[in-house]
């Protein structure tokens, strides 16, 4: 019923471990790229909001002069 535990082949274990490490590195790179993209989008959104507020301020200023 109970099968004895096999000792994994050291060479196969080493290759699998190296592939896992490479996969983790690639995921880290993609996570950093996504964080960078998110930061760029946040800057863009802040810039757009600032521009809208400045336009609104100019519009209100021009209406009060009339």
N, C-alpha and C positions, 0 to 999 in steps of 0.2 A: 504494500500500500504506500508506504512512505518511501519516496525515492531519495537516495542520498543527494545532498547538494553538490552541484558541480562547481569546480573552481573555474572561473572564466579564463579563457585564453588571454594571457597578459598582453599580447600584441593586439588582439581585437579590442580589448578594454582600452588600450592606449589610443587606438585610432578613433574609437567612439568618443572618448574623452576629448580628444583634439577637435573632433567635429562639433561637439557641444560647445566647447570654448569659442570656436569660430562663429557658431550661430549666435552665441551671447554677444560677441563683439559686433556682429552685424545688427542685432537688435538694438544695441547701445547706439550705434551710428544712426539708425533710423529714428530712434527716440530723440536724439539730439537734433536731427533735421526737423522733426515735427515740432519740437520746442522752439526752434529758430523761426519756423514758419508762423507759429502761433504768436511769437513776439512781434514779428513783422506785421501781422494782421492787427494786433493790438495797437501798434503805433499808427497804422493807417486809420483805424477807427477813431483813435484820439484826435488825429489831425482833421478828419472829417467833422467831428463834433466841434472842434475849435473853430473851424471855418464857418459852420452853421451859426454858432454863437456870435461870431464877429459880424456875419451878414445881418443877423437879427439886430445886433447893436447898432449897425449903420442905418438900418431901416427905421428903427425907433428914433434915432437921432435926427434923421431927415424928416420924419413925420412931426417932430416937436418944433422944428424950425419953421414949418409952414403955418 
